[in-house]
Amino acid sequence: MGVLDGKVAIVTGAGRGIGKATAKVYAREGAKVVVASRTPANVQKVVDEITAEGFIAIGVPTDVGKKDEMFNMVAKTVEAFGTVDILVNNAQGFGTEENPRASTIPTPLEDTDDAEWDYTFRTGASATLWGMQAVFPHMKVNGGRIINFSSGSGIEGFPGNTCYNATKEAIRALTRTAAREWGKYGISVNTVNPSLKTDAWDNWMANNTDFVEGLKDKMPLGFLGDAEEHGGPWMVWLASKGGEYVTGMTFFLNGGRYMN
């Protein structure tokens, strides 16, 4: 038996990286998993990988930057499984809607583009808010776990990352607010601040080579963690027994690079 037996989990941005790793470890722990991501082919690939291992998953292609699609994602989940117990708001867009990118490109604050600002917030802070609002009626009845994603870049104010920094800190504010308002319903809301090896990390490194390479030197543990091996157990714990007693917190999965 897994520690998430009988639970229903939605993971956004689950077509790759941390989202994919989370979806897979949740399924292995017994959760019925909804794989949500923008690209249908990536969604289906992850669903196929999970079901090939003998676990339960469905795919719901979702553009998190569109409110109606976020609410549809939750509606499809409830239609298939009757409820939703866990929401992982992992997805984040970069660039603009017309020209999306795989990661941020350093841009001085004074040159920040309105279209990039709007798209980054819509797929970050706004998408996180919409996901939380969509699951609330269901979690209000039986409680639930919401896990959002922040970033050390936002906490540190990494130069050239204005849009991303701002949306990730907004997500931390949303998390603390929801933790205070929804605790009475048995809903815990936390953020995870990761430094884990993913495709997005590789793309970010390509545009910030010297800085990203230097991050490893700042990690007391001396290595960059794996999304499934090192991130997975923490994501499971936050969604399982014991996780119900922590809320409004930011958890740093970064090898000690940032301590608080």
Secondary structure, 3 states (H helix, E strand, C coil): CCCCCCCEEEEECCCCHHHHHHHHHHHHCCCEEEEECCCHHHHHHHHHHHHHCCCCEEECCCCCCCHHHHHHHHHHHHHHHCCCCEEEECCCCEECCCCEECCCCCECHHHCCHHHHHHHHHHHHHHHHHHHHHHHHHHHHHCEEEEEECCHHHHHCCCCEHHHHHHHHHHHHHHHHHHHHHHHHCEEEEEEEECEECHHHHHHHHHCHHHHHHHHHCCCCCCCEEHHHHHHHHHHHHHCCCHHHCCCCEEEECCCCCCC
